[in-house]
Amino acid sequence: MRVNTSGSPLDMVGGAVLVESMAGLFLVARTAANAFTAVEAVCTHEGCTITGTAGDIYVCPCHGSRYARDGRVVTGPARSSLRQYATSFAAGVVTITL
C-alpha cells in the first residue's frame, strides 16, 4: 500500500494520519526526515478504531488506551501492542508492506 506525503500532515516530522484502504485501517506517522511508522488502527482492547492523538501518542476514543507511535501500549486498558508494518520511503511516497 502507498501513501503520498505531499500536502498531508506527513509532510512534517511528527505528523500522523489515519489511512483507510481496502486492506484495513492504519496509523502512519513521520518519525524522522526519512523514517515512518505504520501500525494497525484497531485498538487491541475492544476493537475500536483509533482516530485521535495527544502529541506523539495515539489515543483510543472508546476506553482511553494509549499507544506510542511504534504501537507499544503506554497506558491500558489495552495489554497488547498494535500490529506494526514495515515502511519504506522514496520520492514523497511511503510504502507500507502488508
N, C-alpha and C positions, 0 to 999 in steps of 0.2 A: 504494500500500500504506500502511496506517496502523498506528501503534504507540502504545498508550496508555502514558503515562509514570507514571501513578499506581501506587504500590506496587511499583515496579521500581527498579533502580539508576539509571534515567534521571530519577528524581525530583530528583537532586542533580547539580550541575555536577561533571564528572569521571567520572560513571558511564557504563558502557558495557554493552551486551547483544548477544548473538548472536540474531538473528531468523531463524527458519526459516519460509518461506512457499512457496506453490505457485510463486512467481516466482523462488525461489532462497534463498541464504543471505547475510545481510547483517550487518555490524557497525555498530551505531548508538551514537553517543556524544553526551553533552551537553557542549558546549564552553563555554557561557555560559548565562546565565539563559534566553535565548530563542533559542539557537543550537545546532544539532545537525549532526553529520556522519553520512553513511551511505556505506559502501563495501562492495563485494563481499567476502565472507568466504572466498574461494578464493585460496590463495597462487599467485602468478604464477610461482613456481619449478617446482613439480611438481604443482600442483592439490590440495594438502591443504587441509582445512577449518581455518581459523584460529579457535581456540577460546580461546586464552589471552591474558592481558595482563600487562604488567610496568609498573605505574604508568600512564602515558598512552601506552604503546607496545603495539601488537598483536604477538604472537609466534606464529609458525607452529610447531606441535609436531613437525613432521617433520624439518626441517633448520635451524631456528633463524632464519629470515628475520625481520626486524623492520620494522614499518611504523608511521609516525606516524598519528595519528587521521584525517588527511586522505587516507591511503592511500599517501603517499610512502614509498619504500624508505629505511630508516635504516641497516640492515645486511643484506647478502646472506646467502645466495647469490642471492636474487631480484634481478632487474635492473629489472623493470617495476613501476610503481605499481599498486595495487589500483584497480579502476574505482570512480569516485565517482558519487554520485547526489545530485540536488538535494533539499533538505528544506524543509519549512515547518512552523510550529508554531502551534497555536491550540487553546484550551480543553483543554489537557492531552493533546493528541494530536499526534504527529509524523507528517507525511505525507511519504512518500518517492516521488519522481517517477521511475518506471522508464522 
